[in-house]
Amino acid sequence: MHLQVLAQLNGDPNKQPGTIGDPNKQPGTMNLRTLQTLGDMNNAIVAINGYYWGPEDEKGYWCSMPTFKCKEGTPTTPVFLDGLNVGPSPNDKEVLMGFTVDDSGIQAKRIPNNELFNPENRPYRQWMYGSEKTVMRDGVFDSSGTDDQPTKLSILGYSDRYIIFLISESDSLRKELASTLSAFGTTDAVLNDGGPSAELYIHGKPVIDPMGFSRKIAYGIGLVPGLPKGITVRVPGSTNAEEHRQELENAREQPPRHGLRPPN
C-alpha cells in the first residue's frame, strides 16, 4: 500500500461535485455511513485534498474583486512517499501528518517538522502537510483551534481504521462534525489547510461536497491498495488518464485489502 498523488484539472466545467449522504437525512446533518462503501468501490481507503495555495506567489487559486476572475495554480502541499519528498514544493515541510499502514489498519500521527526524522517517527514514511489548529483532542471537542477561523471549516480526523475528512459552512456544526468523527473512532482531529472550499477526492474525482458547492480543488492524496508503487498524475483526457483508468479497473477486480471495518 502506498501514497498516490491524484491530480484534477482545476475549474473543469464538466466536473460536478458529488455527495455522500442519505437523501432522507435531516437538515443540518451529514451522513457519512457510506464512506467505507465508497472507498471499496474505488479500491481506495480515502483521499483528502492537499489544497495549500496562496495568491502572494501567484501560484495559487484566488479570486480578485470585482470580476472574481480566478487564477489557477500549482498547489504547494509537500507529499512524502517512503520518506522522499515528491511534492511540488520540496523546501516546504512545516507541520506534517504521518501515515503508516499494516494489517491492523491505519496509524496516523502529528509530526512537527523538527521531529520528522526522530527514531520514534521512522515508521511514518508517508506524510502530508497539516494544520496546527486542533479541533478534537483525546476524544473531546476543542474549540480553541477554531476561534479565529472563518465560518467555513475543513477538518481532518484519523483513527486506527479511518482517515476522515469533513467540511462545514457553519460554526454551529463544529460539534456535530466532532460527533461524526467520534462515530468512526476518531479521538484527534485538526483543521486541514484545504481551506473553506475543500472537497474529498478518490482517484481524481470529487466525491463529497456536503453543502452542494465548492471550488474545484486540483490536488489530492490518498492511501490506495493494489496499484503499482509510484506517482501517477491523472489528467482527464490524456493518454496517461486512460492508462490509469485501466489500472484502476484491474485493481478493482481484486478483493479489498485495506481491512477497514464499518463503525459501530
SEMAR-749959 format. One record per residue (C-alpha): z, x, y; residue number from 1; residue in one letter. Coordinates in steps of 0.05 Angstrom, whole numbers, padded with zeros to 5 digits, m for minus. Each point is the difference from the previous one (the first is absolute). Layout:
BEGIN
r pz = Z&px = X&py = Y&k = NUM&r = A
...
//
This chain:
BEGIN
r pz = 00000&px = 00000&py = 00000&k = 1&r = M
r pz = m00018&px = 00027&py = 00068&k = 2&r = H
r pz = m00004&px = m00016&py = 00073&k = 3&r = L
r pz = m00069&px = m00025&py = 00021&k = 4&r = Q
r pz = m00026&px = m00002&py = 00070&k = 5&r = V
r pz = m00037&px = m00065&py = 00017&k = 6&r = L
r pz = m00044&px = m00006&py = 00061&k = 7&r = A
r pz = m00028&px = m00064&py = 00030&k = 8&r = Q
r pz = m00047&px = m00002&py = 00059&k = 9&r = L
r pz = 00038&px = m00024&py = 00060&k = 10&r = N
r pz = m00022&px = m00065&py = 00032&k = 11&r = G
r pz = m00048&px = m00021&py = m00055&k = 12&r = D
r pz = m00022&px = m00070&py = 00023&k = 13&r = P
r pz = m00010&px = m00022&py = m00072&k = 14&r = N
r pz = 00071&px = 00016&py = m00020&k = 15&r = K
r pz = 00047&px = m00059&py = 00002&k = 16&r = Q
r pz = 00075&px = 00010&py = m00010&k = 17&r = P
r pz = 00027&px = m00029&py = m00064&k = 18&r = G
r pz = 00068&px = m00028&py = m00015&k = 19&r = T
r pz = 00051&px = 00001&py = m00056&k = 20&r = I
r pz = 00041&px = m00062&py = m00004&k = 21&r = G
r pz = 00014&px = m00070&py = m00022&k = 22&r = D
r pz = m00043&px = m00054&py = 00035&k = 23&r = P
r pz = 00060&px = m00046&py = m00004&k = 24&r = N
r pz = 00049&px = 00049&py = 00030&k = 25&r = K
r pz = 00046&px = m00023&py = 00056&k = 26&r = Q
r pz = m00018&px = 00021&py = 00072&k = 27&r = P
r pz = 00031&px = 00065&py = 00021&k = 28&r = G
r pz = 00006&px = 00028&py = m00071&k = 29&r = T
r pz = m00038&px = 00052&py = m00038&k = 30&r = M
r pz = m00012&px = m00004&py = m00074&k = 31&r = N
r pz = m00015&px = 00067&py = m00034&k = 32&r = L
r pz = 00010&px = m00023&py = m00072&k = 33&r = R
r pz = m00072&px = 00017&py = m00015&k = 34&r = T
r pz = 00006&px = 00073&py = 00020&k = 35&r = L
r pz = 00004&px = 00026&py = m00071&k = 36&r = Q
r pz = m00059&px = m00043&py = m00021&k = 37&r = T
r pz = m00040&px = 00025&py = 00058&k = 38&r = L
r pz = 00015&px = 00072&py = m00019&k = 39&r = G
r pz = m00018&px = m00013&py = m00073&k = 40&r = D
r pz = m00066&px = m00032&py = 00019&k = 41&r = M
r pz = m00019&px = 00062&py = 00039&k = 42&r = N
r pz = 00030&px = 00050&py = m00049&k = 43&r = N
r pz = 00045&px = 00024&py = 00055&k = 44&r = A
r pz = 00074&px = m00002&py = 00016&k = 45&r = I
r pz = m00006&px = m00013&py = 00074&k = 46&r = V
r pz = m00035&px = 00030&py = 00060&k = 47&r = A
r pz = 00029&px = 00005&py = 00069&k = 48&r = I
r pz = m00036&px = 00018&py = 00063&k = 49&r = N
r pz = 00007&px = 00068&py = 00033&k = 50&r = G
r pz = m00014&px = m00025&py = 00070&k = 51&r = Y
r pz = 00023&px = 00052&py = 00050&k = 52&r = Y
r pz = m00049&px = 00004&py = 00058&k = 53&r = W
r pz = 00012&px = 00015&py = 00073&k = 54&r = G
r pz = m00044&px = m00009&py = 00060&k = 55&r = P
r pz = 00025&px = 00063&py = 00034&k = 56&r = E
r pz = m00045&px = 00043&py = m00043&k = 57&r = D
r pz = m00057&px = m00051&py = m00002&k = 58&r = E
r pz = 00002&px = 00003&py = m00076&k = 59&r = K
r pz = 00033&px = m00067&py = m00006&k = 60&r = G
r pz = m00012&px = m00074&py = 00001&k = 61&r = Y
r pz = 00018&px = m00030&py = 00067&k = 62&r = W
r pz = m00024&px = m00057&py = 00045&k = 63&r = C
r pz = m00010&px = 00010&py = 00074&k = 64&r = S
r pz = 00010&px = m00053&py = 00053&k = 65&r = M
r pz = m00033&px = m00043&py = 00023&k = 66&r = P
r pz = m00058&px = 00002&py = m00050&k = 67&r = T
r pz = 00042&px = 00014&py = m00061&k = 68&r = F
r pz = m00055&px = 00045&py = m00025&k = 69&r = K
r pz = 00031&px = 00037&py = m00058&k = 70&r = C
r pz = m00013&px = 00071&py = m00021&k = 71&r = K
r pz = m00004&px = 00021&py = m00072&k = 72&r = E
r pz = 00030&px = 00066&py = m00021&k = 73&r = G
r pz = 00026&px = 00044&py = m00055&k = 74&r = T
r pz = 00071&px = m00015&py = m00025&k = 75&r = P
r pz = 00047&px = 00059&py = 00003&k = 76&r = T
r pz = 00048&px = m00018&py = m00054&k = 77&r = T
r pz = 00011&px = 00060&py = m00045&k = 78&r = P
r pz = m00007&px = m00013&py = m00074&k = 79&r = V
r pz = 00025&px = 00049&py = m00053&k = 80&r = F
r pz = m00027&px = 00003&py = m00071&k = 81&r = L
r pz = 00039&px = 00044&py = m00048&k = 82&r = D
r pz = 00031&px = 00036&py = 00059&k = 83&r = G
r pz = m00067&px = 00014&py = 00034&k = 84&r = L
r pz = m00013&px = m00031&py = 00068&k = 85&r = N
r pz = m00066&px = m00037&py = m00007&k = 86&r = V
r pz = 00008&px = m00043&py = 00062&k = 87&r = G
r pz = m00043&px = 00003&py = 00063&k = 88&r = P
r pz = 00056&px = 00032&py = 00040&k = 89&r = S
r pz = 00022&px = 00062&py = m00038&k = 90&r = P
r pz = 00052&px = 00022&py = 00051&k = 91&r = N
r pz = 00036&px = m00066&py = 00009&k = 92&r = D
r pz = 00058&px = m00008&py = m00049&k = 93&r = K
r pz = 00055&px = m00036&py = 00037&k = 94&r = E
r pz = 00044&px = m00045&py = m00045&k = 95&r = V
r pz = m00030&px = m00013&py = m00068&k = 96&r = L
r pz = 00006&px = m00050&py = m00057&k = 97&r = M
r pz = 00000&px = 00033&py = m00068&k = 98&r = G
r pz = m00024&px = m00034&py = m00064&k = 99&r = F
r pz = 00002&px = 00020&py = m00072&k = 100&r = T
r pz = m00016&px = m00040&py = m00062&k = 101&r = V
r pz = 00025&px = 00004&py = m00072&k = 102&r = D
r pz = 00009&px = m00047&py = m00058&k = 103&r = D
r pz = 00059&px = m00034&py = 00033&k = 104&r = S
r pz = m00040&px = m00020&py = 00061&k = 105&r = G
r pz = m00006&px = 00022&py = 00072&k = 106&r = I
r pz = 00050&px = 00045&py = 00035&k = 107&r = Q
r pz = m00004&px = 00006&py = 00075&k = 108&r = A
r pz = 00041&px = 00041&py = 00049&k = 109&r = K
r pz = 00003&px = 00011&py = 00074&k = 110&r = R
r pz = m00011&px = 00075&py = 00013&k = 111&r = I
r pz = 00009&px = 00031&py = 00070&k = 112&r = P
r pz = m00055&px = 00049&py = 00015&k = 113&r = N
r pz = 00049&px = 00059&py = m00001&k = 114&r = N
r pz = 00021&px = m00017&py = m00071&k = 115&r = E
r pz = m00069&px = m00008&py = m00031&k = 116&r = L
r pz = 00005&px = 00060&py = m00045&k = 117&r = F
r pz = 00073&px = m00003&py = m00018&k = 118&r = N
r pz = 00012&px = 00006&py = m00076&k = 119&r = P
r pz = 00025&px = m00071&py = m00006&k = 120&r = E
r pz = m00065&px = m00026&py = 00031&k = 121&r = N
r pz = m00048&px = 00036&py = m00045&k = 122&r = R
r pz = m00014&px = m00061&py = m00045&k = 123&r = P
r pz = m00026&px = m00038&py = 00061&k = 124&r = Y
r pz = m00069&px = 00029&py = 00006&k = 125&r = R
r pz = m00036&px = m00060&py = 00029&k = 126&r = Q
r pz = 00020&px = m00016&py = 00071&k = 127&r = W
r pz = m00019&px = m00042&py = 00059&k = 128&r = M
r pz = 00022&px = m00001&py = 00072&k = 129&r = Y
r pz = 00057&px = m00049&py = 00012&k = 130&r = G
r pz = 00042&px = m00025&py = 00058&k = 131&r = S
r pz = 00069&px = 00022&py = 00020&k = 132&r = E
r pz = 00021&px = m00073&py = 00011&k = 133&r = K
r pz = 00044&px = m00031&py = m00053&k = 134&r = T
r pz = m00005&px = m00074&py = m00015&k = 135&r = V
r pz = 00041&px = m00005&py = m00064&k = 136&r = M
r pz = 00052&px = 00049&py = m00024&k = 137&r = R
r pz = 00038&px = m00003&py = m00066&k = 138&r = D
r pz = m00021&px = m00072&py = m00009&k = 139&r = G
r pz = 00026&px = m00022&py = 00068&k = 140&r = V
r pz = m00045&px = m00024&py = 00057&k = 141&r = F
r pz = 00003&px = 00051&py = 00057&k = 142&r = D
r pz = m00024&px = m00025&py = 00067&k = 143&r = S
r pz = 00015&px = 00066&py = 00036&k = 144&r = S
r pz = m00068&px = 00027&py = m00017&k = 145&r = G
r pz = m00039&px = m00058&py = 00029&k = 146&r = T
r pz = 00032&px = m00014&py = 00068&k = 147&r = D
r pz = m00052&px = 00038&py = 00040&k = 148&r = D
r pz = m00059&px = m00024&py = m00040&k = 149&r = Q
r pz = m00051&px = m00054&py = 00021&k = 150&r = P
r pz = 00003&px = m00069&py = m00032&k = 151&r = T
r pz = m00050&px = 00019&py = m00053&k = 152&r = K
r pz = 00029&px = 00042&py = m00055&k = 153&r = L
r pz = m00028&px = 00038&py = m00059&k = 154&r = S
r pz = 00051&px = 00019&py = m00053&k = 155&r = I
r pz = m00004&px = 00045&py = m00060&k = 156&r = L
r pz = 00051&px = m00007&py = m00056&k = 157&r = G
r pz = 00006&px = 00033&py = m00067&k = 158&r = Y
r pz = 00039&px = m00006&py = m00064&k = 159&r = S
r pz = m00005&px = 00031&py = m00069&k = 160&r = D
r pz = m00056&px = m00048&py = m00018&k = 161&r = R
r pz = m00035&px = m00021&py = 00064&k = 162&r = Y
r pz = m00024&px = 00024&py = 00066&k = 163&r = I
r pz = m00002&px = m00061&py = 00045&k = 164&r = I
r pz = m00036&px = m00008&py = 00066&k = 165&r = F
r pz = 00013&px = m00059&py = 00045&k = 166&r = L
r pz = m00019&px = m00021&py = 00071&k = 167&r = I
r pz = 00027&px = m00052&py = 00046&k = 168&r = S
r pz = m00016&px = m00022&py = 00071&k = 169&r = E
r pz = 00069&px = m00029&py = 00013&k = 170&r = S
r pz = 00067&px = 00034&py = 00012&k = 171&r = D
r pz = 00033&px = m00060&py = m00033&k = 172&r = S
r pz = m00033&px = 00018&py = m00066&k = 173&r = L
r pz = 00032&px = 00069&py = m00006&k = 174&r = R
r pz = 00057&px = m00024&py = m00045&k = 175&r = K
r pz = m00049&px = m00041&py = m00040&k = 176&r = E
r pz = m00042&px = 00062&py = m00012&k = 177&r = L
r pz = 00062&px = 00037&py = m00022&k = 178&r = A
r pz = 00015&px = m00057&py = m00047&k = 179&r = S
r pz = m00069&px = 00005&py = m00030&k = 180&r = T
r pz = 00009&px = 00075&py = m00009&k = 181&r = L
r pz = 00065&px = m00012&py = m00035&k = 182&r = S
r pz = m00034&px = m00046&py = m00050&k = 183&r = A
r pz = m00040&px = 00060&py = m00024&k = 184&r = F
r pz = 00062&px = 00043&py = m00009&k = 185&r = G
r pz = m00010&px = 00036&py = 00065&k = 186&r = T
r pz = 00062&px = 00030&py = 00032&k = 187&r = T
r pz = m00032&px = 00042&py = 00055&k = 188&r = D
r pz = m00057&px = m00016&py = 00047&k = 189&r = A
r pz = m00029&px = 00031&py = 00063&k = 190&r = V
r pz = m00048&px = m00020&py = 00054&k = 191&r = L
r pz = m00069&px = 00025&py = m00018&k = 192&r = N
r pz = m00042&px = 00033&py = 00054&k = 193&r = D
r pz = m00055&px = m00048&py = m00018&k = 194&r = G
r pz = 00019&px = m00036&py = 00063&k = 195&r = G
r pz = m00005&px = m00074&py = 00015&k = 196&r = P
r pz = m00070&px = m00009&py = m00029&k = 197&r = S
r pz = 00011&px = 00029&py = m00068&k = 198&r = A
r pz = m00032&px = m00027&py = m00063&k = 199&r = E
r pz = 00009&px = 00016&py = m00073&k = 200&r = L
r pz = m00060&px = 00027&py = m00038&k = 201&r = Y
r pz = m00016&px = 00008&py = m00073&k = 202&r = I
r pz = m00062&px = 00042&py = m00014&k = 203&r = H
r pz = m00023&px = m00004&py = 00071&k = 204&r = G
r pz = 00004&px = m00076&py = 00007&k = 205&r = K
r pz = 00049&px = m00036&py = 00045&k = 206&r = P
r pz = 00042&px = m00045&py = m00045&k = 207&r = V
r pz = 00058&px = m00024&py = 00043&k = 208&r = I
r pz = 00005&px = m00025&py = 00070&k = 209&r = D
r pz = 00057&px = m00051&py = 00002&k = 210&r = P
r pz = m00014&px = m00022&py = 00071&k = 211&r = M
r pz = m00074&px = m00010&py = m00010&k = 212&r = G
r pz = m00022&px = 00051&py = 00051&k = 213&r = F
r pz = 00001&px = 00075&py = 00009&k = 214&r = S
r pz = m00045&px = 00057&py = 00018&k = 215&r = R
r pz = m00039&px = 00032&py = m00056&k = 216&r = K
r pz = 00040&px = 00062&py = m00018&k = 217&r = I
r pz = m00045&px = 00055&py = m00025&k = 218&r = A
r pz = 00046&px = 00041&py = m00044&k = 219&r = Y
r pz = 00046&px = m00011&py = m00058&k = 220&r = G
r pz = 00035&px = 00035&py = m00057&k = 221&r = I
r pz = 00022&px = m00024&py = m00068&k = 222&r = G
r pz = 00026&px = 00022&py = m00067&k = 223&r = L
r pz = m00057&px = m00014&py = m00047&k = 224&r = V
r pz = 00001&px = 00010&py = m00076&k = 225&r = P
r pz = m00059&px = 00016&py = m00043&k = 226&r = G
r pz = m00050&px = 00030&py = 00049&k = 227&r = L
r pz = m00024&px = 00072&py = 00003&k = 228&r = P
r pz = 00047&px = 00045&py = 00037&k = 229&r = K
r pz = m00023&px = 00017&py = 00070&k = 230&r = G
r pz = m00018&px = m00033&py = 00065&k = 231&r = I
r pz = m00049&px = m00057&py = 00004&k = 232&r = T
r pz = m00025&px = m00025&py = 00066&k = 233&r = V
r pz = m00027&px = m00070&py = m00007&k = 234&r = R
r pz = m00051&px = m00017&py = 00055&k = 235&r = V
r pz = m00031&px = m00069&py = m00011&k = 236&r = P
r pz = m00075&px = 00002&py = m00012&k = 237&r = G
r pz = m00004&px = 00073&py = m00019&k = 238&r = S
r pz = m00018&px = 00031&py = m00066&k = 239&r = T
r pz = 00070&px = 00026&py = m00006&k = 240&r = N
r pz = 00026&px = m00071&py = 00007&k = 241&r = A
r pz = m00043&px = m00023&py = m00058&k = 242&r = E
r pz = 00023&px = 00057&py = m00044&k = 243&r = E
r pz = 00072&px = m00014&py = 00019&k = 244&r = H
r pz = m00008&px = m00074&py = m00014&k = 245&r = R
r pz = m00026&px = 00017&py = m00070&k = 246&r = Q
r pz = 00060&px = 00046&py = m00010&k = 247&r = E
r pz = 00046&px = m00057&py = 00018&k = 248&r = L
r pz = m00035&px = m00048&py = m00047&k = 249&r = E
r pz = 00007&px = 00050&py = m00056&k = 250&r = N
r pz = 00073&px = 00011&py = 00017&k = 251&r = A
r pz = 00015&px = m00074&py = 00000&k = 252&r = R
r pz = m00023&px = m00005&py = m00072&k = 253&r = E
r pz = 00059&px = 00044&py = m00019&k = 254&r = Q
r pz = 00069&px = m00033&py = m00008&k = 255&r = P
r pz = 00047&px = 00010&py = 00060&k = 256&r = P
r pz = 00042&px = 00062&py = m00007&k = 257&r = R
r pz = 00046&px = m00003&py = 00059&k = 258&r = H
r pz = 00055&px = m00038&py = m00037&k = 259&r = G
r pz = 00017&px = m00047&py = 00057&k = 260&r = L
r pz = 00044&px = m00059&py = m00013&k = 261&r = R
r pz = 00003&px = m00063&py = 00042&k = 262&r = P
r pz = 00063&px = m00009&py = 00041&k = 263&r = P
r pz = 00056&px = m00042&py = m00030&k = 264&r = N
//
